[in-house]
Amino acid sequence: PAKTMEPAQDLSRAARPASLNWDCSFPPEADAAQIDFMRVMVIVTVSAQGTATKVQVLNDPGYGFGRMAQQCALKNRYQVGLDRSGNAVSSTTPPFAVKFQRL
């Protein structure tokens, strides 16, 4: 039987945000409640082209932050995940925080 050649090293990696300096809009509900800072943890499924295809909100603190984090994550770009050979593949990010902060 023929053996398949494995790459000399494992080049795999999970997808990840290209940047975390996002400009996410504050939800109107947070304006009314005068909330100036919030973090929402998400996991994003990223296509082999680097676009978000699905966002899972891990903690929704209410006041519209979960919805806005999902919308913001869908608009941003990502570094694609790679398989063992270094080829771009659809994959999910590790959990990360979408931050909302008024300056």
N, CA, C and O of each residue as an XYZ file, in Angstrom:
412
protein
N       0.822     -1.190      0.000
C       0.000      0.000      0.000
C       0.871      1.262      0.000
O       1.909      1.316      0.660
N       0.431      2.262     -0.746
C       1.180      3.519     -0.827
C       0.950      4.353      0.430
O      -0.162      4.441      0.950
N       2.020      4.951      0.893
C       1.908      5.817      2.066
C       1.665      7.247      1.593
O       2.225      7.694      0.592
N       0.825      7.944      2.332
C       0.615      9.350      2.009
C       1.692     10.164      2.709
O       2.099      9.846      3.826
N       2.139     11.198      2.052
C       3.174     12.048      2.621
C       2.546     13.063      3.573
O       1.673     13.839      3.187
N       2.993     13.043      4.785
C       2.554     14.031      5.771
C       3.511     15.210      5.699
O       4.700     15.026      5.438
N       3.011     16.415      5.926
C       3.919     17.553      5.931
C       4.953     17.419      7.043
O       4.693     16.789      8.068
N       6.121     18.011      6.839
C       7.193     17.920      7.820
C       6.759     18.512      9.153
O       7.190     18.055     10.212
N       5.912     19.521      9.101
C       5.410     20.116     10.341
C       3.921     20.373     10.206
O       3.389     20.511      9.104
N       3.270     20.432     11.340
C       1.831     20.709     11.361
C       1.620     22.209     11.210
O       2.023     22.972     12.088
N       1.002     22.648     10.126
C       0.780     24.063      9.845
C      -0.620     24.515     10.242
O      -1.019     25.643      9.953
N      -1.368     23.630     10.906
C      -2.758     23.962     11.215
C      -2.855     25.078     12.257
O      -1.996     25.235     13.125
N      -3.935     25.839     12.130
C      -4.248     26.877     13.118
C      -5.735     27.188     13.009
O      -6.357     26.995     11.964
N      -6.278     27.665     14.098
C      -7.686     28.068     14.114
C      -7.820     29.447     13.471
O      -6.864     30.221     13.428
N      -9.003     29.735     12.979
C      -9.285     31.077     12.482
C      -9.217     32.043     13.659
O      -9.391     31.652     14.813
N      -8.959     33.321     13.344
C      -8.918     34.344     14.393
C      -9.205     35.711     13.784
O      -9.017     35.918     12.585
N      -9.658     36.630     14.609
C      -9.940     37.963     14.075
C      -8.673     38.594     13.497
O      -7.590     38.444     14.062
N      -8.808     39.293     12.380
C      -7.668     39.993     11.792
C      -7.237     41.134     12.707
O      -6.061     41.495     12.745
N      -8.189     41.698     13.440
C      -7.936     42.782     14.385
C      -9.033     42.745     15.445
O     -10.133     42.253     15.192
N      -8.735     43.259     16.615
C      -9.768     43.379     17.646
C     -10.111     44.845     17.900
O     -10.839     45.158     18.842
N      -9.598     45.729     17.076
C      -9.929     47.151     17.173
C     -11.176     47.421     16.354
O     -11.128     48.104     15.331
N     -12.287     46.879     16.813
C     -13.548     47.005     16.104
C     -14.289     48.244     16.576
O     -14.145     48.667     17.723
N     -15.069     48.811     15.699
C     -15.909     49.946     16.050
C     -17.351     49.465     16.011
O     -18.042     49.620     15.004
N     -17.799     48.883     17.117
C     -19.155     48.343     17.197
C     -20.094     49.396     17.778
O     -19.770     50.053     18.767
N     -21.232     49.545     17.166
C     -22.219     50.511     17.645
C     -22.812     50.050     18.970
O     -23.012     48.858     19.199
N     -23.088     51.020     19.834
C     -23.782     50.718     21.080
C     -25.255     50.499     20.782
O     -25.839     51.227     19.978
N     -25.865     49.502     21.422
C     -27.305     49.300     21.221
C     -28.100     50.423     21.896
O     -27.673     50.942     22.927
N     -29.238     50.801     21.331
C     -30.057     51.862     21.925
C     -30.455     51.565     23.369
O     -30.569     52.483     24.181
N     -30.667     50.283     23.693
C     -31.046     49.916     25.057
C     -29.945     50.293     26.057
O     -30.234     50.659     27.196
N     -28.672     50.201     25.620
C     -27.553     50.573     26.491
C     -27.489     52.086     26.674
O     -27.105     52.573     27.737
N     -27.867     52.829     25.629
C     -27.932     54.289     25.751
C     -28.927     54.667     26.832
O     -28.626     55.484     27.703
N     -30.099     54.081     26.779
C     -31.150     54.395     27.741
C     -30.738     54.032     29.170
O     -31.115     54.712     30.124
N     -29.952     52.943     29.310
C     -29.510     52.505     30.638
C     -28.191     53.159     31.060
O     -27.690     52.892     32.152
N     -27.627     54.016     30.199
C     -26.374     54.724     30.455
C     -25.216     53.777     30.770
O     -24.448     54.007     31.705
N     -25.104     52.710     29.977
C     -24.009     51.744     30.124
C     -22.881     52.192     29.192
O     -23.116     52.431     28.007
N     -21.654     52.309     29.724
C     -20.523     52.807     28.942
C     -19.493     51.738     28.584
O     -18.583     52.005     27.799
N     -19.619     50.538     29.141
C     -18.647     49.484     28.840
C     -19.312     48.123     28.965
O     -20.090     47.882     29.887
N     -18.996     47.231     28.022
C     -19.503     45.858     28.092
C     -18.597     44.973     27.240
O     -18.019     45.420     26.249
N     -18.487     43.711     27.647
C     -17.776     42.681     26.877
C     -18.750     41.557     26.596
O     -19.518     41.143     27.465
N     -18.705     41.065     25.357
C     -19.536     39.930     24.965
C     -18.612     38.874     24.361
O     -17.901     39.153     23.396
N     -18.618     37.676     24.917
C     -17.789     36.584     24.401
C     -18.517     35.897     23.249
O     -19.707     35.592     23.334
N     -17.761     35.660     22.156
C     -18.325     35.027     20.968
C     -17.362     33.982     20.409
O     -16.167     33.987     20.705
N     -17.913     33.095     19.601
C     -17.153     32.171     18.756
C     -17.677     32.391     17.348
O     -18.888     32.442     17.131
N     -16.757     32.521     16.383
C     -17.151     32.822     15.013
C     -16.703     31.694     14.085
O     -15.560     31.242     14.147
N     -17.615     31.248     13.229
C     -17.262     30.313     12.162
C     -16.817     31.150     10.972
O     -17.536     32.042     10.522
N     -15.619     30.851     10.467
C     -14.994     31.647      9.407
C     -14.810     30.780      8.169
O     -14.318     29.656      8.259
N     -15.207     31.307      7.011
C     -15.054     30.576      5.753
C     -13.579     30.535      5.350
O     -12.752     31.230      5.940
N     -13.259     29.729      4.358
C     -11.894     29.642      3.847
C     -11.470     30.947      3.175
O     -10.290     31.129      2.876
N     -12.415     31.855      2.934
C     -12.107     33.160      2.338
C     -11.928     34.245      3.396
O     -11.607     35.382      3.051
N     -12.126     33.926      4.662
C     -11.901     34.879      5.743
C     -13.108     35.690      6.162
O     -12.968     36.692      6.864
N     -14.306     35.267      5.737
C     -15.514     35.985      6.145
C     -16.279     35.168      7.182
O     -16.273     33.938      7.163
N     -16.934     35.887      8.080
C     -17.736     35.228      9.112
C     -19.002     34.662      8.481
O     -19.674     35.339      7.703
N     -19.321     33.419      8.819
C     -20.540     32.795      8.315
C     -21.550     32.541      9.430
O     -22.743     32.386      9.171
N     -21.062     32.498     10.684
C     -21.941     32.235     11.826
C     -21.274     32.787     13.079
O     -20.057     32.694     13.238
N     -22.078     33.359     13.963
C     -21.562     33.878     15.234
C     -22.376     33.280     16.368
O     -23.605     33.360     16.369
N     -21.697     32.686     17.323
C     -22.342     32.148     18.519
C     -21.996     33.068     19.690
O     -20.825     33.217     20.039
N     -23.003     33.676     20.288
C     -22.817     34.523     21.465
C     -22.780     33.619     22.694
O     -23.728     32.879     22.956
N     -21.687     33.682     23.444
C     -21.519     32.806     24.605
C     -22.106     33.404     25.872
O     -22.565     32.671     26.748
N     -22.098     34.727     25.982
C     -22.701     35.380     27.151
C     -23.397     36.650     26.680
O     -22.744     37.597     26.241
N     -24.694     36.666     26.770
C     -25.460     37.845     26.370
C     -25.842     38.605     27.635
O     -26.700     38.162     28.398
N     -25.193     39.763     27.855
C     -25.475     40.519     29.076
C     -26.776     41.320     29.011
O     -27.123     42.021     29.961
N     -27.488     41.215     27.900
C     -28.730     41.969     27.758
C     -28.470     43.361     27.214
O     -27.371     43.657     26.744
N     -29.468     44.205     27.276
C     -29.397     45.580     26.778
C     -29.017     45.653     25.298
O     -28.524     46.686     24.843
N     -29.235     44.583     24.546
C     -28.955     44.564     23.110
C     -27.514     44.265     22.746
O     -27.177     44.252     21.562
N     -26.643     44.024     23.733
C     -25.226     43.807     23.442
C     -24.960     42.509     22.683
O     -24.091     42.481     21.812
N     -25.682     41.443     22.989
C     -25.487     40.178     22.268
C     -25.800     40.344     20.788
O     -25.041     39.889     19.933
N     -26.910     40.991     20.489
C     -27.318     41.233     19.095
C     -26.291     42.097     18.366
O     -25.927     41.797     17.229
N     -25.824     43.165     19.010
C     -24.866     44.063     18.365
C     -23.507     43.393     18.187
O     -22.834     43.631     17.184
N     -23.090     42.557     19.146
C     -21.827     41.828     19.013
C     -21.893     40.875     17.826
O     -20.929     40.738     17.074
N     -23.037     40.218     17.666
C     -23.216     39.300     16.536
C     -23.146     40.058     15.212
O     -22.457     39.625     14.289
N     -23.849     41.180     15.112
C     -23.826     41.978     13.882
C     -22.421     42.500     13.581
O     -21.979     42.477     12.433
N     -21.733     42.963     14.603
C     -20.387     43.501     14.424
C     -19.414     42.400     13.980
O     -18.593     42.615     13.088
N     -19.511     41.231     14.602
C     -18.620     40.117     14.251
C     -18.846     39.651     12.815
O     -17.902     39.243     12.139
N     -20.091     39.711     12.346
C     -20.382     39.297     10.968
C     -19.780     40.258      9.945
O     -19.522     39.858      8.810
N     -19.553     41.513     10.322
C     -19.035     42.515      9.388
C     -17.513     42.539      9.308
O     -16.966     43.062      8.338
N     -16.821     41.994     10.288
C     -15.365     42.100     10.342
C     -14.670     40.977      9.592
O     -15.283     39.972      9.233
N     -13.371     41.171      9.363
C     -12.556     40.200      8.627
C     -11.763     39.331      9.603
O     -11.533     39.704     10.754
N     -11.354     38.167      9.110
C     -10.660     37.180      9.937
C      -9.484     36.591      9.183
O      -9.474     36.551      7.953
N      -8.491     36.135      9.934
C      -7.437     35.313      9.361
C      -8.003     33.906      9.282
O      -8.552     33.395     10.258
N      -7.870     33.290      8.135
C      -8.489     31.977      7.926
C      -7.790     30.904      8.754
O      -6.626     31.040      9.133
N      -8.533     29.838      9.020
C      -7.952     28.672      9.644
C      -7.195     27.869      8.600
O      -7.499     27.940      7.409
N      -6.220     27.117      9.044
C      -5.413     26.303      8.138
C      -5.444     24.842      8.562
O      -5.512     24.527      9.750
N      -5.394     23.947      7.562
C      -5.288     22.524      7.876
C      -3.813     22.167      8.101
O      -2.950     23.044      8.058
N      -3.529     20.897      8.339
C      -2.157     20.463      8.638
C      -1.166     20.834      7.547
O       0.015     21.051      7.819
N      -1.648     20.906      6.307
C      -0.764     21.223      5.180
C      -0.653     22.720      4.908
O       0.100     23.142      4.030
N      -1.400     23.519      5.661
C      -1.345     24.966      5.468
C      -2.371     25.498      4.488
O      -2.281     26.652      4.068
N      -3.348     24.678      4.116
C      -4.403     25.112      3.200
C      -5.536     25.775      3.978
O      -5.901     25.326      5.065
N      -6.087     26.844      3.414
C      -7.200     27.544      4.049
C      -8.423     26.637      4.125
O      -8.781     25.974      3.152
N      -9.055     26.616      5.288
C     -10.253     25.812      5.507
C     -11.247     26.613      6.340
O     -10.867     27.557      7.033
N     -12.500     26.238      6.272
C     -13.508     26.812      7.144
C     -13.266     26.274      8.550
O     -13.090     25.070      8.734
N     -13.256     27.162      9.541
C     -13.024     26.730     10.917
C     -13.623     27.753     11.880
O     -14.115     28.802     11.464
N     -13.574     27.432     13.160
C     -14.102     28.354     14.165
C     -12.966     28.977     14.956
O     -11.892     28.395     15.107
N     -13.232     30.175     15.455
C     -12.263     30.857     16.301
C     -12.343     30.309     17.716
O     -13.361     29.734     18.100
N     -11.296     30.478     18.485
C     -11.452     30.268     19.919
C     -12.360     31.386     20.449
O     -12.547     32.391     19.763
N     -12.921     31.238     21.637
C     -13.738     32.322     22.183
C     -12.921     33.602     22.327
O     -11.756     33.569     22.723
N     -13.552     34.732     21.999
C     -12.899     36.036     22.202
C     -13.963     37.072     22.532
O     -15.155     36.869     22.299
N     -13.492     38.195     23.083
C     -14.403     39.240     23.545
C     -14.603     40.323     22.495
O     -13.644     40.811     21.897
N     -15.853     40.690     22.283
C     -16.194     41.887     21.523
C     -16.407     42.957     22.588
O     -17.257     42.807     23.465
N     -15.627     44.046     22.507
C     -15.688     45.083     23.536
C     -16.463     46.287     23.038
O     -16.313     46.725     21.897
N     -17.284     46.799     23.911
C     -18.029     48.031     23.679
C     -17.552     49.023     24.733
O     -17.645     48.748     25.929
N     -17.045     50.165     24.302
C     -16.558     51.148     25.268
C     -16.761     52.557     24.708
O     -16.390     52.858     23.574
N     -17.347     53.386     25.522
C     -17.490     54.799     25.157
C     -16.249     55.533     25.636
O     -15.765     55.302     26.745
N     -15.749     56.401     24.807
C     -14.561     57.177     25.188
C     -14.946     58.522     25.748
O     -14.075     59.308     26.120
